[in-house]
Amino acid sequence: MNRKGNILTENFVFIVLNLFFFLALFVFVVKTTSNNSSLEETYSKKIALMADSMKPNTEAVLDLRKISERAESNKYPFKDVLDFSKGGNIVGVKLSKTTGFYFRHFSNNIKFEFDEKNKLLRITS
């Protein structure tokens, strides 16, 4: 006789738990996609792979407006976003003072020219 009350309670608990799970999943996805580290990793690998795949006497240009906007939102100076100071063919991208991602490329005769005004990176071999 009390069976109707149990079904209603079980369904309510099931719906609340599902809502909690999907809310937690949504928060995780939003937090992961807006994270600086994924953008730093993407751009440092992209720059290093472009440098490795270049043939001699070629030039490539990479637009850095997306990471400049993220650096500005973090109040980090755009001139410090790219870091080639580690030596040993290492490309670093930093979008805040606390984070940064470094990736090694294998090409030795590569020159990087950072155009801060136009937010471009010229890679020449």
GUVEXDREN-828028 format. One line per 10 residues: their letters; for each residue x negated, y, z of N, C-alpha, C, CB. Coordinates in steps of 0.1 Angstrom, whole numbers, always signed. Glycine has a CB too. Layout:
BEGIN
A = X Y Z X Y Z X Y Z X Y Z  ...
end
This chain:
BEGIN
MNRKGNILTE = -8 -12 +0 +0 +0 +0 -9 +13 +0 +9 +0 +12  -20 +12 +6 -29 +24 +7 -38 +24 -5 -36 +24 +20  -35 +16 -15 -44 +14 -27 -45 +27 -35 -40 +2 -35  -34 +34 -37 -34 +46 -45 -44 +57 -39 -20 +52 -46  -44 +58 -26 -54 +68 -20 -68 +64 -22 -51 +68 -5  -71 +51 -23 -85 +47 -25 -89 +50 -40 -86 +32 -23  -80 +48 -49 -84 +50 -63 -86 +65 -65 -73 +45 -73  -78 +73 -59 -80 +88 -61 -93 +92 -55 -68 +95 -54  -96 +87 -43 -109 +91 -36 -121 +86 -44 -109 +85 -22  -120 +74 -49 -131 +68 -57 -133 +76 -70 -129 +54 -61
NFVFIVLNLF = -123 +80 -77 -124 +88 -89 -130 +102 -86 -111 +90 -96  -125 +108 -75 -130 +121 -71 -145 +121 -68 -122 +126 -59  -150 +111 -60 -164 +109 -57 -172 +106 -70 -166 +97 -47  -167 +98 -79 -173 +96 -91 -175 +108 -100 -165 +85 -100  -165 +117 -100 -166 +129 -108 -176 +139 -102 -152 +136 -109  -175 +140 -89 -185 +149 -82 -199 +145 -83 -181 +150 -67  -201 +132 -82 -215 +127 -84 -220 +129 -99 -216 +112 -81  -211 +127 -108 -215 +129 -122 -218 +144 -125 -204 +125 -132  -210 +153 -119 -212 +167 -121 -226 +171 -114 -201 +175 -114  -228 +166 -103 -241 +168 -96 -253 +163 -104 -242 +162 -82
FFLALFVFVV = -252 +152 -110 -262 +146 -118 -265 +155 -131 -259 +132 -123  -254 +158 -138 -256 +166 -150 -261 +180 -147 -243 +167 -158  -257 +186 -136 -262 +199 -132 -277 +198 -129 -254 +204 -119  -281 +188 -122 -296 +186 -119 -303 +184 -132 -298 +174 -110  -298 +176 -141 -304 +174 -154 -305 +187 -162 -296 +164 -162  -295 +195 -162 -295 +208 -169 -305 +217 -163 -281 +215 -168  -306 +218 -150 -316 +227 -143 -330 +222 -147 -314 +226 -128  -333 +209 -147 -346 +204 -151 -349 +207 -165 -346 +188 -149  -340 +206 -174 -343 +209 -188 -346 +224 -190 -331 +205 -197  -338 +233 -184 -340 +247 -185 -354 +251 -179 -329 +255 -178
KTTSNNSSLE = -357 +245 -168 -369 +249 -161 -381 +244 -169 -370 +242 -147  -380 +232 -175 -391 +227 -183 -393 +234 -196 -388 +212 -186  -383 +238 -203 -384 +245 -216 -389 +260 -214 -371 +245 -223  -386 +266 -202 -391 +280 -200 -404 +280 -193 -380 +287 -193  -411 +269 -192 -423 +269 -185 -435 +274 -194 -426 +254 -180  -444 +281 -188 -455 +287 -195 -465 +275 -199 -463 +296 -186  -466 +265 -192 -476 +255 -195 -474 +248 -208 -476 +245 -183  -461 +246 -211 -459 +239 -224 -462 +248 -236 -444 +235 -225  -460 +261 -234 -463 +270 -245 -479 +272 -246 -457 +284 -243  -485 +272 -235 -500 +273 -235 -506 +261 -241 -505 +275 -220
ETYSKKIALM = -501 +249 -238 -506 +237 -244 -504 +236 -259 -500 +225 -237  -492 +240 -263 -488 +240 -277 -498 +249 -285 -474 +244 -279  -500 +261 -281 -508 +271 -288 -523 +267 -288 -506 +285 -283  -528 +262 -277 -542 +259 -276 -545 +247 -285 -546 +256 -262  -536 +237 -286 -538 +226 -294 -536 +230 -309 -528 +215 -291  -526 +239 -312 -524 +243 -325 -536 +250 -331 -512 +252 -326  -542 +259 -323 -554 +266 -327 -566 +257 -329 -558 +277 -317  -568 +248 -320 -579 +238 -321 -577 +229 -333 -580 +230 -309  -565 +224 -336 -563 +215 -347 -564 +223 -360 -549 +209 -346  -560 +236 -361 -562 +244 -373 -577 +245 -375 -555 +257 -371
ADSMKPNTEA = -584 +248 -365 -599 +250 -367 -605 +237 -372 -605 +254 -354  -601 +225 -367 -607 +213 -371 -603 +209 -385 -602 +202 -362  -591 +213 -390 -586 +209 -403 -590 +218 -414 -571 +207 -403  -597 +229 -411 -601 +239 -422 -613 +234 -430 -604 +252 -415  -611 +236 -443 -622 +234 -452 -632 +246 -452 -617 +231 -467  -645 +244 -456 -654 +255 -456 -649 +267 -465 -668 +250 -461  -652 +279 -460 -649 +291 -467 -634 +294 -469 -655 +292 -481  -626 +290 -458 -612 +293 -458 -608 +301 -446 -604 +279 -458  -597 +307 -447 -592 +315 -436 -577 +312 -433 -593 +330 -440  -574 +312 -420 -560 +309 -416 -556 +320 -406 -559 +295 -410
VLDLRKISER = -544 +324 -406 -539 +334 -398 -527 +328 -389 -534 +347 -406  -528 +331 -376 -517 +326 -368 -511 +337 -360 -524 +316 -357  -497 +337 -361 -489 +348 -355 -488 +345 -340 -476 +349 -361  -491 +354 -331 -491 +352 -317 -481 +360 -310 -505 +355 -311  -470 +365 -317 -460 +373 -311 -452 +366 -300 -451 +378 -322  -450 +353 -302 -442 +346 -292 -449 +345 -279 -439 +332 -297  -462 +342 -279 -469 +341 -266 -472 +355 -261 -482 +334 -268  -473 +366 -269 -475 +379 -264 -463 +384 -256 -478 +389 -276  -451 +380 -261 -438 +384 -254 -438 +377 -240 -426 +380 -262  -442 +364 -240 -442 +357 -227 -453 +362 -218 -445 +342 -230
AESNKYPFKD = -464 +366 -223 -475 +372 -214 -470 +386 -209 -488 +374 -222  -463 +393 -217 -458 +406 -213 -447 +404 -202 -453 +414 -224  -439 +394 -203 -429 +392 -193 -435 +387 -180 -419 +381 -198  -447 +381 -181 -454 +377 -169 -463 +388 -163 -462 +365 -171  -463 +400 -170 -472 +411 -167 -486 +407 -167 -468 +416 -153  -490 +400 -178 -503 +396 -180 -508 +403 -193 -505 +380 -181  -520 +409 -192 -525 +416 -204 -527 +407 -216 -538 +424 -201  -522 +412 -228 -523 +404 -240 -537 +402 -244 -515 +411 -251  -546 +411 -241 -560 +409 -245 -567 +397 -238 -568 +422 -242  -561 +392 -227 -567 +381 -220 -560 +368 -223 -566 +384 -205
VLDFSKGGNI = -551 +368 -232 -543 +355 -235 -552 +345 -241 -531 +359 -245  -560 +348 -251 -569 +338 -257 -583 +339 -249 -571 +341 -272  -588 +327 -246 -600 +326 -239 -610 +317 -246 -598 +321 -224  -620 +322 -252 -631 +314 -259 -644 +314 -251 -633 +320 -273  -643 +319 -239 -656 +321 -231 -661 +308 -225 -653 +331 -220  -654 +297 -225 -659 +285 -219 -670 +278 -226 -647 +275 -217  -672 +282 -239 -682 +276 -247 -680 +262 -251 -696 +277 -240  -688 +256 -259 -686 +242 -263 -674 +240 -271 -686 +234 -251  -670 +249 -280 -659 +247 -289 -646 +245 -281 -661 +236 -298  -643 +253 -271 -631 +251 -263 -622 +264 -265 -634 +250 -248
VGVKLSKTTG = -609 +261 -268 -599 +271 -270 -591 +272 -258 -591 +269 -283  -589 +283 -252 -580 +284 -240 -569 +294 -242 -588 +289 -228  -557 +291 -238 -546 +300 -238 -541 +302 -224 -535 +295 -248  -540 +315 -220 -535 +318 -206 -523 +328 -207 -546 +323 -197  -512 +325 -201 -501 +334 -201 -498 +340 -188 -489 +326 -206  -506 +336 -178 -505 +342 -164 -518 +341 -157 -493 +336 -156  -520 +347 -146 -532 +346 -139 -535 +332 -133 -533 +356 -128  -524 +325 -130 -526 +312 -123 -526 +300 -133 -514 +310 -114  -522 +301 -145 -521 +290 -154 -531 +292 -166 -507 +288 -159  -532 +281 -173 -540 +282 -185 -542 +267 -190 -554 +289 -183
FYFRHFSNNI = -544 +266 -203 -546 +253 -209 -558 +254 -219 -534 +247 -216  -568 +245 -218 -580 +245 -226 -580 +232 -234 -592 +247 -218  -584 +234 -247 -584 +222 -256 -597 +224 -265 -572 +221 -265  -604 +213 -267 -616 +213 -274 -614 +210 -289 -626 +202 -268  -621 +218 -297 -621 +214 -312 -635 +210 -316 -616 +227 -320  -637 +204 -327 -650 +198 -331 -657 +205 -341 -647 +184 -335  -651 +214 -348 -658 +222 -358 -668 +232 -352 -648 +229 -368  -680 +233 -358 -690 +242 -352 -690 +256 -359 -703 +236 -353  -687 +257 -371 -689 +269 -379 -676 +277 -380 -695 +267 -393  -669 +278 -369 -656 +285 -369 -657 +298 -362 -645 +276 -362
KFEFDEKNKL = -651 +309 -368 -651 +322 -362 -636 +326 -359 -657 +333 -371  -634 +331 -347 -621 +335 -343 -621 +350 -342 -616 +328 -329  -611 +357 -349 -610 +371 -348 -596 +374 -342 -612 +378 -362  -596 +380 -331 -583 +383 -324 -579 +398 -327 -585 +381 -309  -568 +399 -334 -563 +413 -337 -552 +416 -327 -557 +413 -352  -556 +424 -317 -547 +427 -306 -535 +436 -310 -555 +433 -295  -538 +445 -320 -528 +454 -324 -516 +447 -332 -534 +465 -333  -520 +438 -341 -509 +431 -349 -505 +418 -343 -514 +430 -363  -512 +414 -332 -509 +401 -325 -511 +389 -335 -495 +401 -320  -523 +389 -341 -527 +379 -350 -540 +373 -346 -527 +384 -365
LRITS = -542 +360 -350 -555 +354 -348 -560 +349 -362 -554 +342 -338  -571 +354 -366 -577 +349 -379 -588 +339 -376 -583 +361 -386  -587 +328 -382 -596 +317 -381 -603 +315 -394 -589 +304 -376  -617 +317 -394 -624 +315 -406 -635 +305 -405 -630 +329 -411  -637 +298 -415 -648 +287 -415 -658 +291 -425 -642 +273 -417
end
